[in-house]
Amino acid sequence: MNKLGMAIGVVVIAGLAAVPYVSGMMIEQSISGTKALPGMGQSVIWSVDSFQRGYLSSTATSHLTIVTPAERVVLHFKQEISQVPGLDGRYASIRSTWVPDAAMKPDIDKLFAGKQPLVLNTALTIFGGSHTQGVIAPVVAEGLNFSGGTVTIDTASSGHFAYGMAIDGLSAIDPEEAVQSPVPVIFKGVNLAADGQMSAHDVVWDSQAVLKVASVSKGQEGSLSGLGLTMKSQRTGDDYAVNMGFDVAHAEFPDAPESTRDIKDMKFNFSLSRLDAPAVEQIYQQAQQAQKQGMTDPDQLTQAMTMTMMSQLPALLNRGPKFAINPISFNLPAGEVTLDFSAELPPGHGSEGMSNPMSLLTLLDMKGDFSVPEAALTIALNQAGQAADETQLNQMIQKGYVLRSNGMLKTKFAFNTGHLTINDKPADDLLGTLGALAPR
């Protein structure tokens, strides 16, 4: 019995002793297999340059390639890897630090006061996920004051990912304005949260992102407070929809005309729905391929994407796409301005639309409504040098094209089966006028 116990003990100890070595192999396979970062496609690529595997620890070097329309930026990193498991479920920890190129290192050291500019600490879990916490060092320099920030990245074996970023403050002077008007743009309370689900071909169909900024200001030019940017995408079967929104709680522009000097509760929301998901995927893959091939010339990119769009246009039209603005609204001192608008095509007319584009006009379904305080419109026209024409406005009211009620001017329109109505009254006679005014 004692011999059996000793044998079991030896096996257990040998197994535990092998854990760091095995985890080292797993880490090497894991980081070497990572290419595109989750949700970034071919825009941000991570490549491992070297890996020196040890028993309890390993080291590696890598570089991050950031592809923009104008250039490709390469950042080099070094990794210090601990292969000792943790009680929180991690089987290894990685500390990644940015290593500036020799040519820029003196400037970077001066900019960040000798501190590590960027440090990322990553925990790899036994279930195939990871959790990364990053710290960006603060900067205090001429024309720039940066509080520093934090970054979080989470990934799961299922393909789900999440990003987070928080920055207390950033103050920067535009170099082109530094001599004439050294007034900094000041951002306070910047927070970003985004997550999504990776699918085949590095496409993210279901995602959401929220960017919040407590305030933005630039001297006496103006300020914005309570900014919010939102984005949400969703795929259901072969249907794809995207929704984006922009909110501002308060905007002040001291030098602006009186009618637009103080704006509150600004909202702008628009959506695209009933998009053909396979067609969107083809367009996305073509864009990714262009980036992968290093295509940065704007004309080449435009030509490549135009050809792809045209090839997928029948499928996009056939799905019956819909565009909606719901709403654009904001409060002026004189009252609230609102606009709602939507335009859609019925499904099943892709081939017909490509062979006879004009036929789509009779299929197009548009509607919208608009309201504005009469006082605000009068002030805006007067300040623009276009005095409000009371006679013309009264004529529009008499024809029923504009409704006046409690100091508000309102109108709504609909275009369906080739016919226009305004405030529920036939208005096809305006189509000829609008057609004559349209640019050719």
C-alpha positions, 0 to 999 in steps of 0.5 A, a space after each residue: 500500500 505504501 509503495 502504491 501511494 508512493 507511485 501515485 505521489 510520483 505520478 502526481 508530482 511528475 504531472 504537476 512538474 510537467 504543467 509549466 512545460 506543457 503550458 509553454 507549448 500551449 502558449 506558443 501555439 496560441 500566440 503564434 496562431 493569432 493574426 487579426 485581432 477580434 473585430 479588427 479584420 485586416 486593419 490591425 494584425 499581430 505577428 509573432 517574430 520570435 518565441 524562446 520557450 523555457 520551463 517556468 517562463 518564456 519570452 517572445 517578440 512581436 509586432 502590431 501592424 495598423 493599416 490606415 488609408 494613408 499608411 501602415 504603422 508598425 509597433 514592436 512589443 516584447 512579451 515576458 511570459 509566466 507559465 505558473 498556473 493561478 487559482 483564478 483559472 489562468 494557466 499563464 500570464 503575459 506581460 507585453 510592453 511596447 518597444 519603440 524603434 531606436 530612431 524614435 526612442 529618445 523622443 518617446 522617453 522624453 514624452 512619457 518621462 521615462 515611463 513605459 508608454 504601454 503595458 498590457 497584462 494578459 491572463 490566459 485561461 484553461 477554457 481558451 479565453 483571455 483577459 487583458 488589462 492595459 495601462 497607457 502612461 500620462 504625458 505632459 508636454 508643450 501643447 499636450 496634456 494627457 492623463 493616461 488611460 486604461 484598456 481592457 480586452 476580453 476574448 472567449 473561445 466561442 468568438 465573443 470579445 469585448 473592449 474597454 477604454 477609459 481616459 480622464 482627460 486630454 488637452 491638445 493644441 493643433 500644431 497648425 494653430 499653435 502660433 496664431 491661436 494656441 487654444 487647446 481642445 480639451 476632452 474630459 471623461 472619455 469612456 469606450 465599451 464595445 463587444 461582439 461575436 466573431 464569425 467566419 472570415 473574421 466578420 463581426 455580425 452582432 456587435 455594439 459599441 458605446 463611446 461617452 465623453 463628459 465634455 469637449 471644449 475649445 476656449 471661447 469657441 464653444 463646448 459640448 457636454 454629455 456626448 454619446 456615440 452608439 453603434 449596434 449591428 445584428 444579423 438574423 438569417 440573411 438579413 443584416 441591420 445597422 443602427 447608429 446614434 449621436 447624442 449631445 446633452 448641451 452645446 454652447 457656441 458663444 460666437 454663433 447666431 443667437 438662434 443656434 447659440 444654445 442647443 440642448 438635447 440633440 439627437 441623431 439616429 439613423 439605421 440601415 436594415 434589410 441588407 443582404 448579409 452574404 452580399 455585405 460579407 463579400 464587400 467586407 472580404 474584398 475590403 479586407 483583401 485590399 488591405 491585406 495586399 497593401 493597397 493604399 492608393 485611394 483611387 485603386 481602393 475606390 475602383 476595387 470597392 466600386 466593382 465589388 459594390 456593383 457586383 453585389 448591388 442586385 442582391 442588395 436591391 433584391 433584399 429590399 433595403 430600408 434607410 431611416 432617420 428617427 429622429 434628428 431633434 434638438 431644442 433651440 431657445 425658440 423651441 424644438 426642431 424635429 425631423 423623421 425620414 424613411 425610404 425603402 424598396 420592396 423586396 424582390 426587385 434586384 434584377 429589375 432594378 439593375 436592368 431598368 433603374 428608373 423603375 425603382 422610382 415607382 417602387 420607392 416608398 418615402 415618408 417624413 415629417 418636419 417641425 420647426 418653431 416659426 420664430 427660430 426659422 425667421 431668426 435663422 433666415 434673417 441672420 443668413 441675409 434672407 428675410 423671411 417672406 411672410 407672403 410666400 409662407 402664407 401661400 404655402 400655408 393656404 395650399 396646405 403644404 405647411 401647417 401653422 399651430 401654436 408658433 410651430 411650422 409643421 409638414 409631412 410628406 409621403 412618396 408612394 407608387 410614384 405619387 407625392 402627398 404633403 400633409 395628406 394632400 396630393 402634390 404631384 404638381 411639385 414633382 415637376 418643379 423639384 425635377 427642374 431644380 435637381 442638379 444635372 
